[in-house]
Amino acid sequence: MDQQQTLRHPVELAGIGLHSGDPVAMRISPAGADTGVLFRASDGTLIPANADHVVDTNSATTIGAFGVRVRTIEHLMAAAAALGIDNMVVDIEGPEVPAADGSARPFIELLRSAGRVSLPAARRPLAISEPIRVGTESRWLEVLPADSLRVSYTLDNNHPIIGLQVGTYGITEDVFDQELAAARTYGFLRDVPAMRQNGLARGGSLENAVVVGKRSVLNDSLRFPDEFVRHKILDLVGDLFLLGRPLRAHVVGRNAGHALNHQLVVAIQKAVAADRRRTAARTIRPAVPAAVGSTSDGFLPGIAAL
């Protein structure tokens, strides 16, 4: 079984926040086994990057604790997941992770520059044995059994630049690096005034987002013809890492976003919790003849811990 990993040495990145527009600085440091990804705000508040601490999913994934929040963590989380970095401490000076260029590429490069070291603890991936589905008929996510993480995603938008885009990728370090990391976040020019009035996209520009006008993008060009669906997959990879453990499953989705990504993570967590309760109950139950017992593996249908 693979060993957990952390960084070899600290690295830093500064910039502006995509939504706040404020100057922000970030320092990422090594952490011990089973720490997970831990954010530390400027006042010292520690916020674990897990689903229990997600406080907002409107246009970004925001985590918080004790009234302190860190916004827009998904691109950094996607890079950490792709590189297999299980444990790190992220010190943040400002309200959110730096926007960089709107993709995960700068975070891949930053984390790679730190180097990686193995820790004396095994990874504990999650494997799905039965489907789990969240959403509606038009917007949904489903997780299916598989030996490794794979994402199949359909984006259907009536804008002439987007239209119908479909992508399927096995999420390995190389695939993420070459096919997904450079895909940028995007938004529609028509939505910008309302978003800024609501405290969103105040730091957005052509330098850190794809801006979609009436008939074309305002940027010089797209990095991929289907950059929009690739970025949706990138976001999903980052949000899935809020499970705190690598996921072995095939995730299939259509027109989802951060809110549905979070719903899927919570649904997976509930399956894990139910499995643990059942396993605990069986361990304290008196022995019974085999014909009276239930499943032989002690796990609920739906999920198994490897």
Residue frames relative to the residue before (quaternion, step in Angstrom):
aa qw qx qy qz dx dy dz
M 1.0000 0.0000 0.0000 0.0000 0.00 0.00 0.00
D 0.5516 -0.6326 0.4340 0.3272 3.57 -0.99 0.83
Q 0.4077 -0.6857 0.5468 0.2541 3.53 -1.21 0.60
Q 0.5622 -0.5692 0.4770 0.3638 3.55 -1.22 0.51
Q 0.2039 -0.7832 0.5791 0.0987 3.56 -1.20 0.61
T 0.0626 -0.7487 0.6554 0.0772 3.49 -1.36 0.41
L 0.6572 -0.4912 0.3794 0.4276 3.58 -1.28 -0.11
R 0.4988 -0.6364 0.4940 0.3196 3.55 -1.23 0.47
H 0.7960 -0.0674 0.0558 0.5989 3.61 1.01 -0.77
P 0.6339 -0.5584 0.3688 0.3877 3.63 -1.16 0.43
V 0.0946 -0.7572 0.6432 0.0633 3.53 -1.32 0.52
E 0.2207 -0.7910 0.5627 0.0942 3.57 -1.20 0.54
L 0.0038 -0.7725 0.6350 0.0003 3.53 -1.26 0.56
A 0.0801 -0.7863 0.6119 0.0303 3.57 -1.01 0.86
G 0.1944 0.7708 -0.5924 0.1307 3.55 -1.25 0.43
I 0.5600 -0.5519 0.4467 0.4269 3.54 -1.05 -0.79
G 0.5112 -0.6292 0.4879 0.3236 3.54 -1.25 0.44
L 0.5291 -0.6565 0.4371 0.3131 3.57 -0.88 0.94
H 0.7830 0.3320 -0.1743 0.4963 3.57 0.85 -0.92
S 0.7050 0.4533 -0.2787 0.4688 3.61 0.93 -0.79
G 0.2959 -0.7537 0.5214 0.2694 3.57 1.02 -0.84
D 0.5210 0.6536 -0.3968 0.3793 3.58 1.32 0.07
P 0.5414 -0.5688 0.4858 0.3839 3.60 -1.19 0.43
V 0.0053 -0.7984 0.6015 -0.0283 3.57 -0.93 0.91
A 0.1094 -0.7679 0.6284 0.0593 3.53 -1.24 0.59
M 0.1158 -0.8040 0.5833 0.0056 3.53 -1.06 0.81
R 0.0551 -0.7624 0.6442 0.0270 3.54 -1.05 0.84
I 0.1312 -0.7974 0.5877 0.0388 3.58 -0.74 1.06
S 0.0832 -0.8270 0.5554 -0.0262 3.56 -0.70 1.17
P 0.6089 -0.5420 0.4187 0.4001 3.60 -1.22 0.38
A 0.0806 -0.7754 0.6245 0.0473 3.54 -1.28 0.46
G 0.5826 -0.6205 0.4155 0.3208 3.55 -1.20 0.58
A 0.7205 -0.4382 0.3234 0.4293 3.53 -1.34 0.24
D 0.8474 0.1689 -0.1639 0.4759 3.54 -1.17 0.80
T 0.3980 0.6845 -0.5025 0.3472 3.60 1.17 0.49
G 0.2608 -0.7459 0.5541 0.2619 3.54 0.93 -0.91
V 0.6136 -0.4767 0.4258 0.4636 3.56 -1.22 -0.50
L 0.0341 -0.8181 0.5711 -0.0587 3.53 -0.59 1.21
F 0.2017 -0.7747 0.5903 0.1038 3.58 -0.71 1.09
R 0.1091 -0.7735 0.6218 0.0569 3.55 -1.11 0.77
A 0.3220 -0.7688 0.5277 0.1638 3.56 -0.55 1.22
S 0.7038 -0.4927 0.3109 0.4065 3.56 -1.26 0.34
D 0.6843 0.4574 -0.2960 0.4846 3.62 1.14 -0.47
G 0.6275 -0.5689 0.3221 0.4229 3.59 1.30 0.14
T 0.4608 0.6825 -0.4560 0.3375 3.59 1.21 -0.12
L 0.2561 -0.7636 0.5793 0.1255 3.56 -0.89 1.02
I 0.0438 -0.7975 0.6011 -0.0267 3.55 -0.85 1.05
P 0.2889 -0.7595 0.5529 0.1845 3.62 -0.43 1.13
A 0.3764 -0.7080 0.5491 0.2356 3.57 -0.99 0.81
N 0.4170 0.6625 -0.5250 0.3341 3.53 0.15 1.32
A 0.7137 -0.4913 0.2951 0.4027 3.54 -1.26 0.39
D 0.6095 0.5767 -0.3564 0.4110 3.60 1.07 -0.63
H 0.7388 0.3938 -0.2165 0.5023 3.58 1.19 -0.48
V 0.4211 0.6677 -0.4959 0.3618 3.60 1.20 0.36
V 0.0939 -0.8287 0.5518 0.0048 3.58 -0.67 1.12
D 0.7980 0.0635 -0.0438 0.5976 3.61 1.21 -0.22
T 0.0748 -0.7976 0.5977 0.0315 3.57 -1.04 0.82
N 0.3936 0.7185 -0.4787 0.3157 3.58 1.17 0.53
S 0.8545 -0.0950 -0.0039 0.5107 3.58 -0.38 1.31
A 0.7795 0.0399 -0.0572 0.6225 3.61 1.27 0.12
T 0.4308 -0.6522 0.5379 0.3158 3.56 -1.29 0.16
T 0.0639 -0.8029 0.5920 -0.0287 3.53 -0.70 1.19
I 0.1358 -0.7725 0.6153 0.0788 3.56 -0.94 0.92
G 0.0025 0.8203 -0.5713 0.0255 3.56 -1.16 0.49
A 0.0018 0.7624 -0.6470 -0.0099 3.52 -1.39 0.33
F 0.8511 0.0685 -0.0766 0.5149 3.57 -1.04 0.85
G 0.7165 -0.4668 0.2461 0.4563 3.56 1.03 0.80
V 0.6101 0.5207 -0.3467 0.4862 3.60 1.29 0.02
R 0.1141 -0.8218 0.5579 0.0181 3.57 -0.90 0.95
V 0.0931 -0.7307 0.6692 0.0979 3.51 -1.33 0.48
R 0.2063 -0.8265 0.5216 0.0480 3.53 -0.60 1.22
T 0.8477 0.2420 -0.1582 0.4448 3.52 -1.40 0.36
I 0.2412 0.8051 -0.5025 0.2027 3.56 0.81 1.05
E 0.5007 0.7406 -0.3893 0.2218 3.59 1.20 -0.48
H 0.6681 0.4996 -0.3299 0.4419 3.63 0.95 -0.72
L 0.6336 0.4998 -0.3215 0.4954 3.59 1.03 -0.72
M 0.6493 0.5144 -0.3172 0.4617 3.60 0.95 -0.83
A 0.6372 0.5246 -0.3312 0.4572 3.59 1.00 -0.77
A 0.6501 0.5094 -0.3163 0.4667 3.57 0.97 -0.82
A 0.6538 0.5059 -0.3141 0.4668 3.59 0.94 -0.85
A 0.6477 0.5152 -0.3205 0.4608 3.59 0.96 -0.84
A 0.6791 0.5047 -0.2952 0.4438 3.57 0.87 -0.95
L 0.7199 0.4279 -0.2392 0.4913 3.58 1.03 -0.79
G 0.4592 -0.7062 0.4364 0.3160 3.59 1.24 -0.09
I 0.3958 0.6931 -0.5028 0.3319 3.59 1.05 0.68
D 0.2093 -0.8378 0.4989 0.0731 3.54 -0.22 1.33
N 0.8172 0.1959 -0.0372 0.5408 3.56 1.02 -0.83
M 0.2993 0.7256 -0.5862 0.2007 3.57 -0.86 1.00
V 0.3028 -0.7173 0.5985 0.1888 3.54 -1.28 0.50
V 0.1503 -0.8004 0.5792 0.0362 3.55 -0.76 1.13
D 0.1478 -0.7833 0.6006 0.0624 3.58 -0.45 1.22
I 0.1104 -0.8162 0.5671 0.0013 3.56 -0.75 1.14
E 0.1081 -0.7397 0.6613 0.0618 3.53 -0.96 0.98
G 0.7123 0.3390 -0.2696 0.5523 3.56 -0.01 1.30
P 0.6600 -0.5760 0.3382 0.3439 3.58 -1.26 0.20
E 0.8179 0.1043 -0.0449 0.5640 3.59 1.17 -0.29
V 0.6420 -0.4963 0.4162 0.4103 3.52 -1.36 0.21
P 0.5697 -0.5993 0.4186 0.3755 3.65 -0.94 0.72
A 0.5078 -0.6745 0.4482 0.2939 3.56 -1.00 0.84
A 0.1576 -0.7843 0.5684 0.1923 3.59 1.08 -0.76
D 0.7650 -0.3338 0.2312 0.4999 3.63 -0.74 -0.95
G 0.6376 -0.5548 0.3194 0.4285 3.58 1.27 0.28
S 0.6859 0.4147 -0.2731 0.5320 3.57 1.31 0.06
A 0.5801 -0.5597 0.4426 0.3929 3.56 -1.30 -0.24
R 0.4159 0.7427 -0.4520 0.2668 3.61 1.24 -0.16
P 0.6892 0.4642 -0.3220 0.4538 3.67 0.74 -0.86
F 0.6559 0.5057 -0.3205 0.4597 3.61 1.07 -0.63
I 0.5831 0.5437 -0.3640 0.4815 3.58 1.11 -0.61
E 0.6877 0.4796 -0.2839 0.4652 3.58 0.85 -0.99
L 0.6435 0.5284 -0.3218 0.4508 3.58 0.98 -0.83
L 0.7071 0.4563 -0.2720 0.4668 3.59 0.78 -0.99
R 0.6237 0.5236 -0.3478 0.4647 3.59 1.03 -0.66
S 0.6431 0.5342 -0.3286 0.4394 3.58 1.01 -0.76
A 0.6233 0.5441 -0.3346 0.4510 3.59 1.20 -0.46
G 0.3910 -0.6982 0.5027 0.3269 3.57 1.13 -0.52
R 0.2412 -0.7683 0.5782 0.1314 3.55 -1.27 0.37
V 0.0749 -0.7799 0.6205 0.0342 3.55 -1.10 0.75
S 0.4498 -0.6770 0.5174 0.2677 3.55 -1.17 0.67
L 0.2753 -0.7540 0.5795 0.1407 3.53 -1.18 0.67
P 0.5456 -0.6449 0.4267 0.3230 3.62 -1.15 0.54
A 0.5933 0.4992 -0.4037 0.4856 3.55 0.73 1.13
A 0.4299 -0.7188 0.4895 0.2426 3.56 -0.95 0.86
R 0.4999 -0.5914 0.5349 0.3379 3.52 -1.24 0.53
R 0.1760 -0.7709 0.6041 0.0984 3.55 -1.20 0.62
P 0.0877 -0.8398 0.5339 0.0455 3.59 0.31 1.21
L 0.3819 -0.6825 0.5736 0.2434 3.52 -1.34 0.38
A 0.1009 -0.7848 0.6099 0.0434 3.56 -0.95 0.92
I 0.3310 -0.7575 0.5389 0.1621 3.56 -0.90 0.98
S 0.1790 -0.8043 0.5601 0.0861 3.58 -0.88 0.95
E 0.7698 0.1545 -0.1070 0.6100 3.59 1.26 -0.34
P 0.5934 -0.6006 0.3902 0.3672 3.61 -1.06 0.62
I 0.0824 -0.7353 0.6701 0.0591 3.52 -1.27 0.65
R 0.0394 -0.8279 0.5582 -0.0390 3.58 -0.73 1.06
V 0.0307 -0.7685 0.6389 0.0169 3.56 -1.14 0.75
G 0.6297 0.5688 -0.3959 0.3510 3.55 -1.27 0.43
T 0.5401 -0.5874 0.4971 0.3407 3.53 -1.34 -0.45
E 0.7300 -0.3984 0.2926 0.4720 3.58 -1.25 -0.19
S 0.7570 0.3929 -0.2094 0.4783 3.59 1.00 -0.75
R 0.7760 0.1723 -0.0934 0.5995 3.59 1.18 -0.56
W 0.2566 0.7905 -0.5093 0.2233 3.56 -0.40 1.16
L 0.1481 -0.7334 0.6522 0.1220 3.50 -1.43 0.26
E 0.0287 -0.7828 0.6216 0.0034 3.54 -1.08 0.77
V 0.1864 -0.7673 0.6044 0.1053 3.55 -1.03 0.81
L 0.1191 -0.8122 0.5707 -0.0199 3.53 -0.83 1.14
P 0.6278 -0.5465 0.3819 0.4016 3.61 -1.15 0.47
A 0.1930 0.7423 -0.6258 0.1418 3.57 -1.10 0.82
D 0.5460 -0.6375 0.4434 0.3144 3.56 -1.25 0.45
S 0.7852 0.0955 -0.0514 0.6097 3.58 1.24 -0.37
L 0.6299 -0.5545 0.3763 0.3926 3.57 -1.25 0.30
R 0.0727 0.7586 -0.6406 0.0938 3.51 -0.90 1.08
V 0.1263 -0.7913 0.5955 0.0574 3.58 -1.02 0.81
S 0.0457 -0.7550 0.6540 0.0102 3.54 -0.99 0.97
Y 0.0097 0.8406 -0.5330 0.0960 3.57 -0.53 1.17
T 0.1355 -0.7637 0.6278 0.0648 3.53 -1.09 0.87
L 0.0763 -0.7687 0.6347 0.0194 3.55 -0.86 1.03
D 0.0223 -0.8059 0.5896 -0.0492 3.55 -0.66 1.16
N 0.1509 0.7839 -0.5780 0.1692 3.57 -0.39 1.27
N 0.4384 -0.7408 0.4458 0.2453 3.58 -0.84 0.93
H 0.4420 0.6630 -0.4856 0.3595 3.60 1.22 0.13
P 0.5369 -0.6713 0.3981 0.3204 3.64 -0.83 0.91
I 0.6469 0.5168 -0.3333 0.4510 3.61 1.10 -0.50
I 0.7278 0.4165 -0.2295 0.4941 3.58 1.11 -0.66
G 0.0289 0.8364 -0.5473 -0.0126 3.59 0.52 -1.14
L 0.7090 -0.3755 0.3357 0.4935 3.54 -1.00 -0.92
Q 0.0474 0.7873 -0.6108 0.0699 3.57 -0.69 1.13
V 0.0707 -0.7961 0.6008 -0.0123 3.55 -0.93 0.99
G 0.0416 0.8029 -0.5931 0.0433 3.56 -0.94 0.89
T 0.0436 -0.7732 0.6325 0.0149 3.56 -1.10 0.77
Y 0.0845 0.8066 -0.5747 0.1094 3.56 -0.71 1.09
G 0.3293 -0.6583 0.6347 0.2352 3.52 -1.16 0.74
I 0.3225 -0.7986 0.4796 0.1682 3.57 -0.53 1.17
T 0.1457 0.7385 -0.6372 0.1652 3.52 -0.20 1.37
E 0.6833 -0.4649 0.3404 0.4484 3.58 -1.23 0.20
D 0.6915 0.4843 -0.2913 0.4498 3.59 0.84 -0.93
V 0.6607 0.5015 -0.3162 0.4604 3.59 0.91 -0.87
F 0.6529 0.5042 -0.3208 0.4654 3.57 0.89 -0.90
D 0.6569 0.5305 -0.3052 0.4404 3.56 0.92 -0.95
Q 0.7760 0.3934 -0.1942 0.4532 3.57 0.77 -1.04
E 0.8058 0.3453 -0.1378 0.4608 3.59 0.96 -0.84
L 0.8105 0.3095 -0.1221 0.4821 3.60 1.07 -0.66
A 0.6173 0.6228 -0.3585 0.3202 3.58 0.89 -0.93
A 0.7245 0.4642 -0.2563 0.4404 3.61 0.93 -0.82
A 0.5065 0.6566 -0.4302 0.3568 3.61 1.22 -0.17
R 0.2909 -0.8097 0.4950 0.1215 3.58 -0.67 1.14
T 0.5851 -0.5366 0.4762 0.3781 3.50 -1.30 0.42
Y 0.1283 -0.8115 0.5676 0.0527 3.56 -1.12 0.55
G 0.0250 -0.7833 0.6210 0.0119 3.52 -1.30 0.42
F 0.4813 -0.6726 0.4916 0.2725 3.53 -1.28 0.42
L 0.5504 -0.6423 0.4281 0.3182 3.56 -0.88 1.00
R 0.6363 0.5549 -0.3300 0.4224 3.59 1.00 -0.79
D 0.6989 0.4835 -0.2664 0.4548 3.60 1.14 -0.60
V 0.4897 0.7184 -0.4155 0.2674 3.58 1.20 -0.42
P 0.6657 0.4999 -0.3502 0.4293 3.69 0.72 -0.81
A 0.6797 0.4790 -0.2955 0.4704 3.59 0.90 -0.90
M 0.6348 0.5309 -0.3333 0.4518 3.58 0.99 -0.79
R 0.6855 0.4803 -0.2949 0.4610 3.58 0.85 -0.91
Q 0.6095 0.5415 -0.3461 0.4642 3.57 1.09 -0.64
N 0.7259 0.3994 -0.2181 0.5158 3.57 1.17 -0.65
G 0.6204 -0.5965 0.3327 0.3855 3.58 1.20 0.44
L 0.5894 0.5550 -0.3692 0.4563 3.58 1.18 0.46
A 0.8536 0.2041 -0.1386 0.4587 3.56 -1.30 0.51
R 0.3426 0.7599 -0.4964 0.2426 3.61 1.13 0.45
G 0.7205 0.3674 -0.2504 0.5321 3.57 1.21 -0.33
G 0.4449 0.7203 -0.4345 0.3074 3.56 1.29 0.09
S 0.1034 0.7706 -0.6223 0.0909 3.55 -1.10 0.75
L 0.6797 -0.4601 0.3600 0.4435 3.56 -1.29 -0.04
E 0.5961 0.5755 -0.3555 0.4325 3.58 1.28 -0.22
N 0.8158 0.2104 -0.1032 0.5288 3.59 1.12 -0.47
A 0.7659 0.2301 -0.1825 0.5720 3.61 1.18 0.41
V 0.4050 -0.6245 0.5949 0.3034 3.52 -1.34 0.35
V 0.1411 -0.7946 0.5879 0.0548 3.57 -0.65 1.13
V 0.2134 -0.8079 0.5446 0.0717 3.53 -0.63 1.21
G 0.2202 -0.7815 0.5747 0.1024 3.55 -0.67 1.15
K 0.7905 -0.3185 0.2083 0.4798 3.59 -1.22 -0.34
R 0.8361 0.1100 -0.0198 0.5370 3.58 0.88 -0.91
S 0.7939 0.1517 -0.0771 0.5838 3.59 1.23 -0.14
V 0.5306 -0.5761 0.4836 0.3908 3.55 -1.30 0.02
L 0.4874 -0.6741 0.4744 0.2880 3.57 -1.11 0.69
N 0.5562 0.5972 -0.3894 0.4269 3.60 1.22 -0.36
D 0.6767 -0.4870 0.3556 0.4225 3.55 -1.27 0.30
S 0.7765 -0.1746 0.1561 0.5850 3.57 0.97 -0.89
L 0.4965 -0.5958 0.5265 0.3482 3.53 -1.37 0.09
R 0.4930 -0.6549 0.4811 0.3109 3.56 -1.14 0.57
F 0.7555 0.0793 -0.0581 0.6478 3.57 1.26 -0.53
P 0.5807 -0.5753 0.4228 0.3913 3.62 -1.06 0.52
D 0.7637 0.2708 -0.1443 0.5680 3.58 1.15 -0.71
E 0.1010 0.8462 -0.5164 0.0841 3.58 1.00 0.82
F 0.6126 0.5865 -0.3538 0.3945 3.59 1.05 -0.69
V 0.7091 0.4249 -0.2769 0.4900 3.60 0.78 -0.92
R 0.6055 0.5484 -0.3657 0.4459 3.60 1.06 -0.59
H 0.6607 0.4870 -0.3263 0.4688 3.58 0.99 -0.73
K 0.5942 0.5558 -0.3659 0.4518 3.60 1.07 -0.62
I 0.6559 0.4924 -0.3062 0.4834 3.58 1.01 -0.81
L 0.6052 0.5529 -0.3417 0.4596 3.59 1.03 -0.80
D 0.6658 0.4978 -0.3008 0.4674 3.60 0.85 -0.95
L 0.6538 0.5243 -0.3131 0.4467 3.56 0.94 -0.89
V 0.6252 0.5296 -0.3358 0.4646 3.59 0.97 -0.80
G 0.6697 0.4967 -0.2995 0.4637 3.59 0.96 -0.85
D 0.6829 0.4828 -0.2929 0.4635 3.58 0.91 -0.87
L 0.6232 0.5401 -0.3429 0.4497 3.61 1.05 -0.65
F 0.6111 0.5605 -0.3568 0.4302 3.59 1.13 -0.56
L 0.5148 0.6193 -0.4217 0.4167 3.59 1.26 -0.07
L 0.4647 0.6334 -0.4538 0.4206 3.58 1.27 0.08
G 0.4030 -0.7321 0.4601 0.3000 3.58 1.19 -0.51
R 0.7512 0.2383 -0.1561 0.5955 3.56 1.30 -0.03
P 0.5711 -0.5791 0.4353 0.3861 3.61 -1.09 0.53
L 0.2837 -0.7603 0.5662 0.1447 3.57 -1.05 0.81
R 0.1460 -0.7517 0.6376 0.0843 3.54 -0.98 0.92
A 0.4270 0.6656 -0.4866 0.3714 3.55 -0.15 1.30
H 0.3803 -0.6508 0.5921 0.2851 3.51 -1.37 0.22
V 0.1285 -0.7948 0.5920 0.0377 3.56 -0.57 1.19
V 0.0812 -0.7927 0.6042 -0.0090 3.54 -0.71 1.16
G 0.0722 0.8346 -0.5405 0.0780 3.59 -0.82 0.93
R 0.1242 -0.7638 0.6271 0.0889 3.49 -1.35 0.32
N 0.8716 -0.0769 0.0347 0.4829 3.57 -0.85 1.05
A 0.3297 0.7464 -0.5127 0.2670 3.57 0.97 0.79
G 0.1472 -0.7623 0.6200 0.1132 3.54 -1.34 -0.19
H 0.7895 -0.3325 0.2029 0.4742 3.56 -1.25 -0.16
A 0.6340 0.5396 -0.3470 0.4318 3.61 0.98 -0.75
L 0.6930 0.4455 -0.2790 0.4935 3.60 0.91 -0.88
N 0.5774 0.5650 -0.3786 0.4517 3.59 1.06 -0.65
H 0.6729 0.4893 -0.2891 0.4735 3.56 0.94 -0.93
Q 0.6263 0.5346 -0.3454 0.4502 3.60 0.96 -0.76
L 0.6516 0.5076 -0.3248 0.4607 3.59 0.97 -0.79
V 0.6420 0.5172 -0.3274 0.4617 3.59 0.93 -0.86
V 0.6524 0.5042 -0.3142 0.4706 3.60 0.95 -0.84
A 0.6430 0.5204 -0.3269 0.4570 3.60 0.97 -0.80
I 0.6375 0.5050 -0.3226 0.4843 3.59 1.03 -0.77
Q 0.6473 0.5205 -0.3199 0.4558 3.58 0.95 -0.84
K 0.6385 0.5221 -0.3321 0.4576 3.59 0.98 -0.78
A 0.6326 0.5201 -0.3306 0.4690 3.57 1.04 -0.74
V 0.6295 0.5251 -0.3261 0.4708 3.58 1.05 -0.80
A 0.6716 0.5027 -0.3007 0.4537 3.59 0.88 -0.95
A 0.6489 0.5123 -0.3185 0.4638 3.59 0.96 -0.83
D 0.6343 0.5292 -0.3204 0.4636 3.55 1.03 -0.80
R 0.6597 0.5059 -0.3154 0.4576 3.58 0.94 -0.85
R 0.6422 0.5182 -0.3304 0.4582 3.60 0.99 -0.79
R 0.6632 0.4993 -0.3099 0.4634 3.55 0.94 -0.84
T 0.6508 0.5119 -0.3182 0.4617 3.57 0.96 -0.85
A 0.6524 0.5132 -0.3140 0.4609 3.58 0.96 -0.88
A 0.6511 0.5177 -0.3192 0.4540 3.59 0.96 -0.84
R 0.6697 0.5039 -0.3054 0.4521 3.58 0.96 -0.77
T 0.6476 0.5369 -0.3343 0.4249 3.58 1.02 -0.67
I 0.7313 0.3873 -0.2436 0.5059 3.62 1.13 -0.53
R 0.5269 0.6280 -0.4122 0.3975 3.59 1.27 -0.05
P 0.5267 -0.6224 0.4582 0.3539 3.66 -0.96 0.73
A 0.5987 -0.5763 0.4165 0.3689 3.53 -1.13 0.65
V 0.0910 -0.7837 0.6140 0.0238 3.57 -1.03 0.83
P 0.6285 -0.5233 0.3916 0.4217 3.58 -1.15 0.40
A 0.6323 -0.5787 0.3607 0.3677 3.55 -1.07 0.75
A 0.6404 0.5529 -0.3373 0.4129 3.59 1.01 -0.73
V 0.6759 0.4874 -0.2924 0.4691 3.57 1.19 -0.51
G 0.5923 0.6090 -0.3619 0.3839 3.59 1.14 -0.56
S 0.4674 -0.6556 0.5106 0.3017 3.53 -1.34 0.07
T 0.8381 -0.0789 0.0650 0.5359 3.58 -0.80 -0.97
S 0.4872 -0.7024 0.4525 0.2540 3.53 -1.12 0.66
D 0.7065 0.4864 -0.2794 0.4314 3.59 1.13 -0.44
G 0.4777 -0.7109 0.4212 0.2985 3.60 1.21 -0.12
F 0.6422 0.5101 -0.3277 0.4690 3.60 1.25 0.11
L 0.4944 -0.6236 0.5164 0.3163 3.53 -1.13 0.67
P 0.5492 -0.5502 0.4858 0.3995 3.58 -1.16 0.46
G 0.6620 0.5144 -0.3690 0.4013 3.53 -0.98 0.79
I 0.8205 -0.0902 0.0941 0.5566 3.58 0.91 -0.79
A 0.0502 -0.7820 0.6207 0.0278 3.53 -1.13 0.65
A 0.3358 -0.7187 0.5686 0.2178 3.56 -1.05 0.75
L 0.2840 -0.7697 0.5514 0.1511 3.56 -0.78 1.05
